[in-house]
Amino acid sequence: MTEKDTFYLTTPIYYINDLPHIGHAYTTIAADVLARWRRAHGDRVLFLTGTDEHGQKVARAAEAGGLDPQAWTDQIVERWKATWAELDITYDDFIRTTEERHVLPVQHLWQQLYDQGDVYLDSYEGLYCVACEQFYSPEELVDGLCPIHGRPVETVREENYFFRISKYADRLLEHYRDHPEFVRPDTRRREVVSFVEQGLQDLSISRSSFTWGVPIPWDPRHVMYVWVDALQNYLTAAGWDADMERFARVWPADYHFVGKDILRFHAVTWPAILLAAGLPLPRTVQAHGWLLVGGEKMSKTKLTGIAPHDLVEPFGSDAVRYFFQREVAFGQDGNFSWEALVERYNADLANGLGNLASRVTAMVERYRDGVLPGPGPATDAEVAVQEAAGRAYAEAAAALEEVAYERALAAIWRFVGAANAYLSERRPWDLAKAGEDLALDTTLYTGAEALRVAALLTAPWLTRTAPALWSAIGARGELAEARLPGDLAWGGLPRGARVERVGALFPRLDAEGNVARRAG
């Protein structure tokens, strides 16, 4: 019997009615970092992202663009892929809900649920937000507007097919109770439990007022409600209905990363569908907060949706990846500002890791002609750096088990700070003047080895800087082939390695004005 052997994590598939903003990048970077971290430990990983391409909102956007929906989505999806390439996102699969590999399994699953009596036809009237593709009760509106988008809702009356989600409420509550890790963080789990305890209304799963969607297999006058269609991407990408042996190796998902605004779909609707289908539930639905701009959720209509490219161009992709994970606790809301990005960049990247790299490589070049000396006997000072390296990994690993990225990076940067402090205390320039060659060699080697460890630990975040640093200090092999924790063992740099001066890995940025610019 085939058993699960793959660490499977997903982002939401992003609704393709517009171009990506940094909120989308925030989620995708988080998933990419965890995927890279697990690969560095030798795990088999399936990291999935993609695009949600059906629904009324997409149909209207295509019409406004003068294209049919398929041509419009084909055009837009390339912009999404280009953004992920710019941010060094290493997804293993990119699924589109317009692909046949998705559409056919979706129809097969819902035919199964219809045949077993979990779907019925009825009429429905409700308040509908096209931007959310979601119905709301009057009590959920804020001043009569959609609580997420702050825009007017439409009164919609249709004959729809309904999923008997109410039938599964007790089983959902039982699962939340028996598996508290299913929804994280705990505050979000309590919200989900409270919502289900208030009673579930059966879910409308079809639309008949437009045609851009997956046709209902037993009644092609209807198309699937976009959310019902979209959620199944996690199954179809894993091989359900097409390659069941592969599916057994991948499913259930280990993590669904989602924004808090789509948590109910993932923590209530999705597991109910899986229960009805007789399939295992994901291990964890990890909800994160919003990136706020000026204290508000990013919005295209309010012109607060910042494109990732607008940050990558002045700061570089590594700085963008680092900032969002260091500045904001994953699971909580966080405010974005250009000033905070400049400050974090200068303090941590330029003055921290960048300073360590430029000091060490410059001194190996100056004092040993770029050839790394072997170390002498370790004193308490060197032992302290080695111990700091071990603590950094242990604390980072523990933090990432809880997807606490900011804690992981804080632990790694404590080690970077310890290495910088070590150089300042040992004063290698004074050792060189005094002719204390053995002590100088030990100091230079310790500094370079600290850089090797830093490259290993920061590789999931600093996808361009870490490999460049690894190469510059003459580390063996390719960084991508190194494995944690084994290759963290102190002493991995060979004596005689050629060290190249790296200069400023992260040139300091000029913080004058609201827009950060590279100094010089």
C-alpha positions in Angstrom: 0.0 0.0 0.0 1.3 3.4 -1.0 1.9 5.8 1.9 2.2 9.5 2.2 5.9 10.5 1.8 5.5 14.1 0.6 5.4 17.4 2.5 2.5 19.2 0.7 1.8 22.9 1.2 -0.3 25.3 -0.8 -1.1 28.9 -1.2 -4.6 29.9 -2.2 -5.1 29.9 -5.9 -5.3 33.6 -6.5 -8.3 35.1 -8.1 -7.2 36.4 -11.5 -9.5 39.4 -11.9 -6.4 41.6 -11.5 -2.7 41.6 -11.1 -0.8 40.5 -8.0 -0.1 42.9 -5.1 2.2 42.5 -2.1 -0.5 40.8 -0.1 -0.4 37.9 -2.6 3.4 38.0 -2.5 3.3 37.8 1.3 1.5 34.5 1.3 3.5 33.1 -1.5 6.9 34.0 0.0 5.8 32.4 3.3 5.0 29.1 1.5 8.2 29.3 -0.6 10.4 29.8 2.5 8.9 26.8 4.2 9.2 24.7 1.1 12.9 25.6 0.8 13.5 24.9 4.5 11.9 21.4 4.2 13.9 20.7 1.0 17.1 21.7 2.8 16.3 18.9 5.3 16.0 16.4 2.5 12.2 16.2 2.4 10.2 15.4 -0.7 8.1 18.6 -1.2 5.1 19.5 -3.3 4.6 23.3 -3.2 1.5 24.3 -5.1 0.2 27.7 -6.2 -1.9 28.8 -9.1 -4.8 30.9 -10.3 -8.6 30.8 -9.8 -10.0 31.7 -13.2 -13.8 31.2 -13.2 -16.7 33.2 -11.8 -18.7 36.3 -12.4 -15.9 38.7 -11.4 -13.5 37.3 -14.0 -16.2 37.3 -16.7 -16.9 41.0 -16.0 -13.1 41.9 -16.0 -12.7 40.1 -19.3 -15.6 41.9 -20.8 -14.2 45.2 -19.6 -11.0 44.3 -21.3 -12.7 43.5 -24.6 -11.7 39.8 -24.5 -13.4 36.5 -23.9 -12.7 35.1 -20.5 -10.3 32.4 -21.6 -8.2 34.7 -23.7 -8.2 37.3 -20.9 -7.0 34.7 -18.3 -4.4 33.3 -20.6 -3.0 36.9 -20.9 -3.1 37.7 -17.2 -1.8 34.5 -15.8 1.6 35.2 -17.4 1.9 38.3 -15.4 1.4 36.3 -12.2 4.0 33.8 -13.2 6.4 36.6 -14.0 5.9 38.1 -10.5 6.7 34.8 -8.9 9.8 34.4 -11.0 10.9 37.9 -9.9 10.5 36.9 -6.3 12.3 33.5 -6.8 9.3 31.4 -5.9 10.1 27.7 -6.4 6.6 26.3 -6.7 6.5 22.6 -7.9 3.2 23.0 -9.6 1.1 25.9 -10.9 -2.5 24.9 -11.4 -5.1 26.8 -13.4 -8.8 26.1 -12.8 -9.5 26.3 -16.5 -7.2 23.3 -17.1 -8.8 20.0 -18.1 -6.9 18.2 -15.3 -8.9 20.3 -12.9 -12.3 20.5 -14.6 -12.9 16.8 -15.1 -12.1 15.7 -11.5 -14.3 18.6 -10.1 -17.2 17.3 -12.2 -16.5 13.7 -11.1 -16.5 14.6 -7.4 -19.7 16.6 -7.5 -21.4 13.9 -9.5 -20.5 11.5 -6.7 -22.0 13.9 -4.1 -25.1 14.4 -6.2 -25.6 10.7 -6.6 -25.3 10.1 -2.9 -27.9 12.7 -2.1 -25.7 15.5 -0.7 -26.8 17.9 -3.4 -30.4 19.2 -4.1 -32.1 21.9 -6.2 -33.8 24.9 -4.6 -34.3 28.6 -5.1 -32.2 31.2 -3.3 -32.3 34.9 -2.8 -29.5 36.7 -1.0 -27.1 39.6 -0.8 -24.1 38.9 -3.1 -20.7 40.6 -3.3 -19.2 40.0 -6.8 -15.7 41.0 -5.6 -15.8 38.2 -2.9 -18.0 35.9 -5.0 -19.9 35.3 -1.7 -23.3 35.8 -0.2 -23.7 37.7 3.0 -26.5 38.0 5.6 -27.7 41.5 6.4 -26.1 41.2 9.8 -22.7 40.6 8.3 -22.7 43.8 6.2 -21.0 46.9 7.5 -23.1 50.0 6.9 -24.9 48.0 4.2 -21.6 47.3 2.4 -19.5 44.2 1.9 -17.4 43.7 5.1 -14.3 42.8 3.1 -14.4 45.2 0.2 -16.5 48.0 1.5 -18.6 48.1 -1.7 -22.3 47.7 -2.4 -23.7 44.2 -2.6 -26.3 42.9 -5.1 -29.6 41.2 -4.5 -29.5 37.9 -6.4 -32.3 35.4 -6.8 -31.6 32.2 -8.6 -32.5 28.5 -8.8 -29.3 26.8 -7.5 -28.1 23.5 -6.5 -27.2 23.2 -2.8 -24.7 21.2 -0.8 -26.0 19.8 2.5 -23.2 21.3 4.5 -25.5 21.4 7.5 -25.4 17.6 7.6 -21.7 17.8 8.5 -21.7 20.4 11.2 -21.3 18.0 14.1 -18.5 16.1 12.4 -16.7 19.4 11.8 -17.0 20.4 15.4 -15.7 17.0 16.4 -12.7 17.4 14.2 -11.9 20.9 15.5 -12.1 19.4 19.0 -9.9 16.4 18.3 -7.4 18.2 16.1 -6.8 21.7 17.5 -3.9 22.0 15.0 -6.4 21.9 12.1 -6.9 25.7 12.3 -4.1 28.0 13.3 -3.7 30.4 15.1 -5.9 29.6 18.0 -7.8 32.9 17.7 -8.9 31.9 14.2 -9.8 28.4 15.3 -12.1 29.8 18.0 -13.8 32.0 15.4 -14.4 29.0 13.2 -15.8 26.9 16.0 -18.1 29.7 17.0 -19.3 30.1 13.5 -20.2 26.4 13.1 -21.8 26.2 16.5 -24.3 28.9 15.4 -25.6 26.6 12.7 -24.7 26.1 9.1 -26.9 27.0 6.2 -26.7 24.7 3.2 -24.3 26.0 0.6 -25.4 27.2 -2.9 -22.9 25.5 -5.2 -24.2 26.6 -8.7 -25.0 29.7 -10.7 -27.2 30.0 -13.7 -27.0 33.8 -14.4 -23.7 33.5 -16.3 -21.8 30.7 -18.1 -18.1 31.2 -17.2 -17.5 28.3 -14.9 -17.3 24.5 -14.7 -20.5 23.0 -16.0 -22.6 21.0 -13.6 -22.3 17.5 -15.1 -25.9 16.5 -14.5 -27.4 19.9 -15.5 -25.3 22.0 -17.9 -27.6 24.9 -17.5 -25.7 25.6 -14.3 -22.0 26.2 -13.6 -20.2 25.6 -10.4 -20.0 28.3 -7.8 -16.4 29.5 -8.2 -15.4 28.7 -4.6 -16.6 25.1 -4.8 -14.7 24.7 -8.1 -11.6 26.4 -6.8 -11.1 24.6 -3.5 -10.7 21.3 -5.3 -7.5 22.5 -6.9 -5.7 21.0 -3.8 -7.0 17.6 -4.7 -6.6 17.7 -8.5 -3.0 19.0 -8.3 -2.2 16.1 -5.9 -3.5 13.6 -8.5 -7.0 12.8 -7.2 -9.1 11.0 -9.8 -6.2 10.8 -12.3 -3.2 9.3 -10.5 -4.4 7.8 -7.3 -1.0 6.2 -6.4 0.6 9.7 -6.6 -2.4 11.1 -4.6 -1.7 8.6 -1.8 1.9 9.8 -1.6 0.8 13.5 -1.4 -2.5 13.8 0.4 -3.6 15.0 2.9 -2.0 18.5 2.6 0.2 19.5 5.5 -0.5 23.2 5.2 -3.0 25.4 3.4 -1.8 28.9 3.8 -4.7 31.4 3.5 -5.6 34.9 4.4 -8.0 35.4 7.2 -10.7 36.7 4.9 -11.0 33.3 3.1 -10.6 31.2 6.3 -14.3 30.0 6.4 -14.1 28.6 2.9 -11.0 26.6 3.9 -11.9 25.6 7.5 -15.6 25.0 7.1 -16.7 24.5 3.4 -13.6 22.6 2.3 -13.4 20.1 5.1 -17.2 19.5 4.8 -16.8 18.7 1.1 -13.9 16.3 1.9 -16.0 14.6 4.6 -18.8 14.1 2.2 -16.4 12.7 -0.4 -14.9 10.3 2.2 -11.4 11.9 1.9 -8.9 12.7 4.7 -8.8 16.3 5.9 -5.7 18.5 5.6 -3.4 18.7 8.7 -3.5 22.5 9.1 -5.2 25.5 7.7 -2.8 28.3 8.6 -4.5 31.7 8.5 -2.4 34.8 8.3 -3.4 38.4 8.8 -3.6 41.3 6.3 -0.8 43.6 5.2 -2.2 47.0 5.9 -1.3 50.2 4.1 -2.1 53.3 5.9 -4.0 51.1 8.4 -6.3 49.7 5.8 -6.4 46.4 3.8 -4.9 46.8 0.4 -7.4 47.7 -2.2 -7.2 48.3 -6.0 -10.2 50.7 -5.8 -8.5 52.7 -3.1 -5.1 52.7 -5.0 -3.4 51.0 -2.1 -2.5 47.8 -3.9 1.3 47.9 -4.3 2.8 45.7 -7.0 5.7 43.5 -5.8 7.8 44.8 -8.7 7.6 48.3 -7.2 9.5 47.0 -4.2 11.9 44.5 -5.9 13.2 47.2 -8.3 14.7 49.5 -5.6 15.3 47.0 -2.8 16.0 43.6 -4.5 14.0 40.4 -4.1 16.0 39.2 -1.1 15.2 42.3 0.9 11.5 42.0 0.1 11.4 38.4 1.1 13.3 39.2 4.3 11.3 42.2 5.3 7.8 40.7 5.2 8.9 37.7 7.2 10.9 39.6 9.8 8.6 42.6 10.2 5.2 40.9 10.5 4.2 38.0 12.8 2.6 35.4 10.5 -1.0 35.2 11.6 -1.4 38.8 12.7 -2.1 41.9 10.7 0.9 44.1 9.9 1.4 47.6 8.6 3.5 48.1 5.5 5.4 51.3 4.9 8.4 52.3 2.8 10.1 53.8 5.8 9.9 50.6 7.7 11.3 48.6 4.8 14.3 51.0 4.5 14.9 50.9 8.3 14.8 47.1 8.4 17.0 46.8 5.3 19.7 49.1 6.7 19.7 47.7 10.2 19.6 44.0 9.5 20.8 43.4 6.0 23.3 46.2 5.4 24.6 46.7 9.0 24.2 43.1 10.0 24.9 40.3 7.5 26.3 42.7 4.8 28.7 44.2 7.3 29.9 40.8 8.5 30.5 39.6 4.9 32.4 42.7 3.8 34.6 42.7 7.0 35.6 39.1 6.9 36.2 38.8 3.1 38.1 42.0 3.0 40.4 41.0 5.9 41.1 37.5 4.4 42.1 39.3 1.2 44.2 41.9 3.0 46.0 39.7 5.5 46.1 36.3 3.7 45.9 37.3 0.0 42.4 35.8 -0.3 43.5 32.3 0.9 41.6 31.1 4.0 44.0 30.0 6.8 43.4 27.0 9.0 42.4 27.8 12.6 44.5 27.4 15.7 43.1 26.0 19.0 39.7 27.5 19.9 39.5 29.8 22.8 36.3 30.6 24.8 35.6 33.3 22.2 35.5 30.9 19.3 33.5 28.3 21.3 30.9 31.0 22.0 30.5 31.7 18.3 30.1 27.9 17.6 27.5 27.6 20.3 25.7 30.6 19.0 25.5 28.9 15.6 23.9 25.8 17.2 21.4 27.8 19.1 20.4 29.8 16.0 19.5 26.6 14.1 17.7 25.0 17.0 15.6 28.1 17.7 14.9 28.7 14.0 13.8 25.1 13.5 11.5 25.3 16.5 10.0 28.5 15.3 9.4 27.2 11.8 7.6 24.2 13.2 5.1 26.9 14.4 5.4 28.9 11.1 6.8 31.7 13.3 9.0 33.2 10.6 9.8 36.4 12.5 11.1 34.3 15.5 13.2 32.2 13.2 14.8 35.2 11.6 15.4 36.9 14.9 17.3 33.8 16.1 19.5 33.7 13.0 20.2 37.4 13.3 21.3 37.0 16.9 23.9 34.7 15.5 24.9 37.2 12.9 25.2 39.8 15.7 27.3 37.4 17.8 29.7 36.9 14.9 30.0 40.7 14.3 30.6 41.2 18.0 33.3 38.5 18.0 35.2 40.3 15.3 35.0 43.6 17.2 36.2 42.0 20.4 39.1 40.0 18.7 40.2 43.1 16.7 42.0 41.1 13.9 43.6 44.4 12.7 45.4 44.7 16.0 46.4 41.0 15.9 47.9 41.6 12.4 49.9 44.6 13.7 51.2 42.6 16.6 52.3 39.7 14.4 50.0 37.3 16.3 49.6 35.1 13.2 48.0 32.0 14.8 45.4 34.1 16.6 44.7 36.1 13.5 44.3 32.9 11.4 41.8 31.5 14.0 39.8 34.8 13.9 39.7 34.9 10.2 38.7 31.3 9.9 36.0 31.7 12.6 34.6 34.7 10.8 34.5 32.9 7.4 32.9 29.8 9.0 30.3 32.0 10.6 29.5 33.3 7.1 29.1 29.8 5.8 26.7 29.0 8.6 24.8 32.2 7.9 24.5 31.4 4.2 23.0 27.9 5.1 20.5 29.4 7.6 19.4 32.3 5.5 19.2 30.4 2.1 15.4 30.0 2.3 15.0 33.8 2.5 18.0 35.3 0.8 17.8 33.2 -2.4 20.3 35.3 -4.3 22.6 36.6 -1.6 23.2 33.3 0.2 24.4 31.3 -2.8 26.7 34.3 -3.8 28.1 34.4 -0.3 28.6 30.6 -0.2 30.6 30.8 -3.4 32.6 33.9 -2.3 34.0 32.2 0.8 35.0 29.0 -1.1 32.5 26.6 0.5 32.4 23.1 -0.9 29.8 22.2 -3.5 26.6 24.1 -4.3 24.6 25.6 -1.5 21.4 24.1 -3.0 22.9 20.6 -2.4 23.8 21.3 1.3 21.6 19.7 3.9 20.4 20.8 7.4 21.3 20.1 10.1 24.3 18.0 9.1 26.2 20.5 7.0 26.0 23.0 9.9 28.7 21.1 11.7 31.4 23.6 12.5 34.6 23.4 10.4 33.0 22.9 7.0 35.2 25.4 5.2 38.4 23.8 3.9 41.8 25.3 4.8 43.2 27.0 1.7 39.8 27.9 0.2 39.8 30.9 -2.1 37.9 33.8 -0.6 36.7 36.6 -2.8 36.0 40.1 -1.4 32.3 40.7 -1.7 32.0 44.4 -1.0 28.6 45.6 0.0 26.0 42.8 -0.3 23.4 45.2 0.7 24.3 48.8 0.0 22.8 51.2 2.5 19.7 52.9 1.3 19.0 56.6 1.3 15.9 57.1 3.5 15.2 60.7 2.5 11.7 61.2 1.3 9.0 58.6 1.2 10.5 56.5 -1.6 13.6 54.6 -0.8 16.4 54.8 -3.3 19.8 53.1 -3.4 22.5 55.3 -2.0 25.1 56.5 -4.4 
